[in-house]
Amino acid sequence: MESYANGAKFDCLLFDMDDTLYPLSLGINLACRKNIQDYMLNKLQIEESLVPKMCLDLYKEYGTTMAGLKLMGYDFDYDEFHASVHGKLPYEKLKPDPVLRNLLLSMPQRKIIFTNSDEAHAATVLEKMGLEGCFEGIICFETLNQKNSGDKRVLCKPSLESMEAVVEIAKLDPKKTVFFDDSPRNIASGKAAGFHTVIGRELGARARGGRGAGEHPQHQGG
């Protein structure tokens, strides 16, 4: 990541958050999936035998399970969904990462979080990791969907439209922006939007001299 900080041609670093800033091995992702499935079963009254496959299939098809549920016609409140899914996550597993914090603060570029999650979850993760003040802003569910409150379609990664929305909202030049994400399909959309891209997890591990699991650069346009 340091190589991008020293690259004069980049003026913005765009970061995914979950499983990118912290390790997948913490189990936050699995806990989140369980909470989504519990919501589908208990709140939306979906047949228990259908829930696991539906949860995964909708995630693969629409970017998030929530986006798929809305398009299928399920009626629920976004804030209630997020509170149920994120409210019971094991945030205590997230620890302050002073090495990553110092690295981020040493970088002269603009630094922005781009996540499909809600603002409250993003704020909690950054607070638990000691990364408050490291980012210029957070582009999240509310940012992308505030104008679509009456629309069943949820705007989220990996859609190209979500990438283009980020460019407009944050006033980015894609050719001078590096996008970090752990999802290959998000990276593919980032490339299509013109970003330079790096796929990888556990950027904190790399900051400490290690290498994030599965991490390798995928540069767009050199």
C-alpha positions in Angstrom: 0.0 0.0 0.0 2.9 2.3 0.6 3.8 2.3 -3.1 0.6 4.1 -3.8 1.2 6.7 -1.2 4.4 7.6 -3.0 2.9 7.6 -6.4 2.4 11.2 -7.5 -0.1 10.1 -10.2 -2.7 9.0 -7.5 -4.7 11.6 -5.6 -7.3 9.4 -3.9 -7.3 6.0 -2.2 -10.8 4.3 -2.1 -11.1 1.5 0.5 -13.7 -1.2 1.0 -14.0 -1.9 4.7 -15.2 -5.3 5.8 -12.7 -8.1 5.3 -10.4 -5.5 3.7 -9.2 -3.4 6.6 -9.5 -6.3 9.1 -9.0 -10.1 8.7 -11.7 -12.3 7.4 -10.6 -14.8 10.0 -12.3 -12.7 12.8 -15.6 -14.2 11.7 -17.5 -10.9 11.4 -18.6 -12.0 7.9 -20.0 -15.3 9.1 -21.8 -13.6 12.1 -23.3 -11.1 9.7 -24.6 -13.9 7.4 -26.1 -15.7 10.3 -27.9 -12.5 11.4 -29.3 -12.0 7.9 -30.6 -15.5 7.8 -32.2 -15.1 11.2 -33.9 -11.9 10.0 -35.2 -13.7 6.9 -36.5 -16.6 9.0 -38.0 -14.7 12.0 -39.0 -11.3 10.5 -39.8 -12.1 6.9 -41.2 -15.6 7.7 -39.3 -17.3 4.9 -39.3 -21.1 5.0 -36.3 -22.2 7.1 -35.2 -24.8 4.5 -35.0 -22.1 1.8 -33.1 -19.5 3.8 -29.5 -20.5 3.5 -29.5 -21.0 -0.3 -31.7 -17.9 -0.9 -29.4 -15.8 1.2 -26.3 -16.8 -0.8 -28.0 -16.7 -4.2 -29.4 -13.2 -3.7 -26.0 -12.0 -2.5 -24.4 -13.4 -5.6 -27.0 -12.1 -8.0 -27.7 -8.6 -6.5 -24.6 -7.7 -4.5 -26.3 -7.9 -1.1 -29.0 -10.2 0.1 -31.0 -7.2 1.2 -31.0 -5.8 -2.3 -32.3 -9.1 -3.6 -35.0 -9.4 -1.0 -36.3 -5.9 -1.9 -36.5 -6.8 -5.6 -38.4 -9.9 -4.7 -41.1 -7.8 -3.1 -40.3 -8.3 0.6 -41.4 -5.2 2.6 -39.1 -4.2 5.5 -37.5 -1.1 6.9 -33.8 -0.6 5.9 -32.9 0.8 9.3 -34.5 -2.1 11.1 -32.7 -4.6 8.8 -29.4 -3.0 9.5 -30.0 -2.8 13.2 -30.9 -6.5 13.3 -28.0 -7.6 11.1 -25.2 -5.5 12.6 -26.5 -4.8 16.1 -25.5 -8.3 17.3 -22.1 -8.6 15.6 -19.0 -9.5 17.7 -17.4 -6.1 17.5 -15.3 -7.0 20.5 -13.1 -9.0 18.1 -12.0 -5.8 16.4 -8.9 -4.3 18.0 -7.1 -1.0 17.5 -4.5 -1.1 14.7 -2.0 1.7 15.4 0.3 0.6 12.6 -2.5 0.8 10.0 -3.6 4.1 11.5 -0.1 5.7 11.3 0.3 4.4 7.7 -3.1 5.9 6.6 -2.3 9.2 8.3 1.1 9.4 6.6 -0.5 9.2 3.1 -1.0 12.5 1.4 -3.9 11.4 -0.8 -7.6 11.7 -0.1 -8.8 8.5 1.6 -12.4 7.4 1.4 -14.3 4.4 2.7 -16.7 2.8 0.1 -18.9 0.1 1.8 -22.3 -1.5 1.1 -23.0 -1.5 4.9 -24.8 1.2 6.8 -23.2 4.3 8.3 -23.6 3.1 11.9 -21.8 -0.2 11.2 -19.0 1.6 9.4 -18.5 4.1 12.2 -18.4 1.3 14.8 -15.8 -0.6 12.8 -13.5 2.4 12.4 -14.0 3.3 16.1 -13.1 -0.2 17.3 -10.0 -0.3 15.0 -8.9 3.2 16.2 -9.1 4.6 12.7 -11.3 7.6 13.3 -10.1 10.6 11.5 -8.1 8.6 9.0 -10.7 9.0 6.2 -12.2 12.1 4.6 -15.6 10.4 4.4 -17.6 7.3 4.2 -19.7 6.4 1.2 -22.2 3.8 2.4 -25.7 2.5 2.0 -27.4 5.8 3.1 -25.1 7.8 0.7 -26.0 5.8 -2.3 -29.7 5.2 -1.5 -30.9 8.5 0.1 -32.6 9.5 -3.1 -34.1 6.1 -3.8 -36.1 5.7 -0.6 -39.2 4.9 -2.6 -37.4 2.6 -5.0 -37.2 -1.1 -4.5 -33.8 -1.2 -6.2 -30.9 -0.9 -3.9 -27.8 0.7 -5.3 -24.7 -1.2 -4.1 -21.4 -2.8 -5.2 -20.7 -4.5 -7.5 -22.9 -2.6 -9.9 -21.1 -0.3 -12.3 -23.7 2.3 -11.5 -22.6 2.3 -7.8 -19.0 3.0 -9.0 -20.1 5.8 -11.2 -22.1 7.3 -8.3 -19.1 7.3 -6.1 -17.1 9.1 -8.7 -19.8 11.8 -8.9 -20.4 12.0 -5.1 -16.7 12.2 -4.1 -15.7 14.2 -7.3 -13.0 11.6 -8.2 -10.9 11.2 -11.2 -10.9 7.4 -11.7 -7.6 7.6 -13.5 -6.0 9.0 -10.4 -7.9 6.8 -7.9 -6.8 3.4 -6.4 -9.6 1.1 -5.3 -8.9 -1.5 -2.6 -11.4 -4.4 -2.2 -11.4 -8.0 -1.2 -14.1 -9.0 -3.8 -13.0 -9.9 -7.3 -16.4 -8.9 -8.7 -16.2 -5.5 -7.0 -12.7 -5.1 -8.4 -14.0 -6.0 -11.9 -16.6 -3.2 -11.6 -14.0 -0.8 -10.3 -11.8 -1.5 -13.3 -14.8 -1.0 -15.6 -15.3 2.4 -14.0 -11.6 3.3 -14.7 -10.1 2.9 -11.3 -6.7 1.5 -10.6 -7.4 -1.6 -8.5 -5.8 -3.7 -5.8 -7.6 -6.9 -4.6 -6.7 -8.1 -1.2 -7.6 -8.6 2.4 -6.2 -7.6 5.7 -4.5 -4.3 4.7 -3.5 -4.0 8.4 -1.4 -7.1 8.1 0.4 -5.7 5.1 1.0 -2.5 7.0 2.7 -4.5 9.6 5.0 -6.1 7.0 2.9 -9.1 6.2 0.8 -9.8 3.1 -3.0 -9.8 3.2 -4.5 -13.2 2.4 -4.9 -13.6 -1.4 -3.6 -10.1 -2.0 -2.2 -9.1 -5.3 -2.3 -5.9 -7.4 -4.5 -5.6 -10.4 -3.6 -2.3 -12.0 -5.9 -0.5 -14.4 -4.0 1.4 -17.0 -0.6 0.8 -15.5 
